Amino acid sequence: QDLERVAEDDPEHEGEAPELEHVAIATRDEIGDLAESFNRLQETAVRVLERQVLVRRNTAEMFGNVGRRIYNLTGRQLALIDAMERSETDPVLLERLYRIDHLAVRLQRGADSLMLLSGEREPALDATPMRLTDVVRSAVGRVEGYQRVVLIAEDDAMVAPSAVGDLTLMVAELVENAVAFSPASQRVEIAVGLSARG
């Protein structure tokens, strides 16, 4: 149980090494040697497990750092693109800016995914529930080729603030796949409705 606790990286007991009960060595014969070997095996298992947990934490932290950097850079990039879009009147250049904008948004989604893998949660700016259709619209807006996507809303539901970020990211990835792997002449339909199970 102690080894499982360390393997699960339980935050309640973070930094606590498990104290496994040693087998008492009462003799110096083969049984005593076996008990000593068992004790050494337990100690080695704890050390290996602690190293694995440390590697996992360091990897998650690295994902979080890289994700945050990319997210911040793409945020600045999107602000610059947005300013250019507002002042541009040439439709050809504006179309190119929109394409660059959506590529930057895709990079930002990649950063979101890295932060999600690291276990980081984006702080909810608005602690109120959000309509599911609004979550879907937000996700569609992050996808290149969003013009082909049609939202069909039969009913609506509310999404808890803690789930909005992850759900937006997940829907955006699904819509991106649908747009990328469907014929360019067809529209992609997203239906939002309530079922018997919610």
C-alpha positions in Angstrom: 0.0 0.0 0.0 2.8 2.4 0.8 4.5 1.7 -2.6 1.1 2.3 -4.3 0.8 5.6 -2.5 4.2 6.7 -3.8 3.4 5.4 -7.3 0.1 7.4 -7.4 2.1 10.6 -6.4 -0.5 11.4 -3.7 -0.2 15.2 -3.0 -1.3 14.7 0.6 1.9 12.8 1.4 4.2 14.6 -1.0 7.8 14.3 0.0 7.1 11.5 2.4 9.2 8.3 1.8 7.3 5.2 2.7 8.6 3.3 5.7 8.3 -0.3 4.9 8.6 -2.8 7.7 11.8 -4.7 7.7 11.9 -8.4 8.2 13.6 -9.1 11.5 16.9 -11.1 11.0 17.1 -13.5 13.9 19.7 -16.0 12.4 22.8 -15.9 10.2 21.9 -19.0 8.2 20.2 -19.2 4.8 16.9 -17.9 6.3 18.7 -14.9 7.7 20.4 -14.2 4.3 16.9 -14.5 2.6 15.5 -11.9 5.1 18.4 -9.6 4.5 17.9 -9.9 0.7 14.2 -9.2 1.1 14.9 -6.0 3.1 17.5 -4.8 0.5 14.9 -5.6 -2.3 12.3 -3.4 -0.5 14.7 -0.5 -0.1 15.7 -0.7 -3.8 12.1 -0.8 -4.8 11.4 2.4 -2.8 14.4 4.2 -4.3 13.5 3.2 -7.9 9.9 4.2 -7.4 10.9 7.6 -5.8 13.1 8.2 -8.9 10.3 7.4 -11.2 7.9 9.8 -9.4 10.6 12.5 -9.5 11.1 12.0 -13.3 7.3 12.1 -13.8 7.1 15.4 -11.8 10.0 16.9 -13.7 8.5 15.9 -17.1 5.1 17.4 -16.1 6.8 20.6 -15.0 8.8 20.8 -18.3 5.5 20.3 -20.3 3.9 23.1 -18.2 6.9 25.5 -18.7 7.1 24.9 -22.5 3.3 25.1 -22.8 3.1 28.4 -20.9 5.9 29.9 -23.0 4.3 28.9 -26.3 0.9 30.1 -25.0 2.3 33.5 -24.1 4.2 33.9 -27.3 1.2 32.9 -29.5 -1.0 35.3 -27.4 1.3 38.2 -28.3 1.4 37.0 -31.9 -2.5 36.8 -32.0 -2.7 40.4 -30.6 -0.4 41.7 -33.4 -2.3 39.8 -36.1 -5.6 41.1 -34.7 -4.4 44.7 -34.9 -3.3 44.1 -38.5 -6.7 42.5 -39.4 -8.5 45.6 -38.0 -6.6 48.0 -40.2 -6.4 45.9 -43.4 -8.9 46.6 -46.2 -7.4 44.4 -49.0 -9.5 41.2 -49.1 -6.6 39.0 -50.4 -4.3 40.2 -47.6 -7.1 39.9 -45.0 -7.7 36.3 -46.0 -4.0 35.5 -45.6 -4.0 37.2 -42.2 -7.0 35.0 -41.2 -5.1 31.9 -42.2 -2.1 33.0 -40.2 -4.4 33.8 -37.3 -5.8 30.3 -37.3 -2.4 28.7 -37.5 -1.4 30.7 -34.4 -4.6 29.5 -32.6 -3.6 25.9 -33.5 -0.2 26.5 -31.9 -2.0 27.9 -28.8 -4.1 24.8 -28.7 -0.9 22.7 -28.7 0.3 24.8 -25.8 -3.0 24.2 -24.0 -2.5 20.4 -24.5 1.0 20.6 -23.1 -0.3 22.4 -20.0 -3.1 19.9 -19.7 -0.6 17.0 -19.8 1.4 18.7 -17.1 -1.6 18.7 -14.8 -1.8 22.5 -14.9 -5.3 24.0 -14.8 -5.9 27.4 -16.4 -7.5 29.7 -13.7 -11.2 30.3 -14.5 -11.6 34.0 -15.2 -15.3 33.8 -15.0 -16.6 31.5 -12.3 -20.1 31.2 -13.8 -21.3 28.2 -15.9 -21.2 28.6 -19.7 -23.8 27.4 -22.2 -22.6 24.3 -24.1 -23.4 26.0 -27.5 -21.1 28.9 -26.5 -18.3 26.4 -25.6 -18.8 24.7 -29.0 -18.8 28.1 -30.8 -15.6 29.0 -29.0 -14.0 25.7 -30.0 -15.0 26.1 -33.7 -13.5 29.6 -33.7 -10.1 28.0 -33.0 -10.2 25.8 -36.1 -8.9 26.5 -39.5 -11.7 25.9 -42.0 -14.3 27.0 -39.4 -16.5 28.3 -42.3 -17.5 24.8 -43.2 -18.8 24.0 -39.6 -22.5 24.3 -38.9 -23.8 24.2 -35.3 -27.3 22.6 -34.9 -28.6 23.3 -31.4 -31.8 21.5 -30.4 -31.4 22.1 -26.7 -28.7 23.6 -24.6 -27.0 22.7 -21.3 -24.7 24.5 -18.9 -21.1 23.6 -18.5 -19.3 23.9 -15.1 -16.6 26.6 -15.1 -13.9 24.0 -14.2 -14.7 22.0 -17.4 -15.0 24.8 -19.9 -11.3 25.0 -20.8 -10.8 21.2 -21.2 -14.0 20.8 -23.1 -13.3 23.7 -25.5 -9.9 22.1 -26.3 -11.3 18.6 -26.8 -14.1 19.9 -29.1 -11.7 22.0 -31.1 -9.5 18.9 -31.7 -12.5 16.8 -32.7 -13.7 19.6 -35.1 -10.2 20.0 -36.5 -10.2 16.3 -37.4 -13.7 16.4 -38.9 -12.7 19.4 -41.1 -9.3 17.9 -42.1 -10.6 14.4 -42.9 -13.9 15.2 -44.7 -14.5 16.2 -48.3 -13.8 20.0 -48.7 -17.1 20.4 -50.5 -19.1 19.1 -47.5 -20.1 20.9 -44.4 -19.3 19.6 -40.9 -22.3 19.5 -38.6 -22.2 19.6 -34.9 -25.5 18.7 -33.1 -26.0 19.8 -29.5 -28.9 18.3 -27.7 -30.0 16.7 -24.5 -30.4 12.9 -24.3 -32.1 10.8 -21.7 -28.8 10.6 -19.8 -28.1 14.3 -20.1 
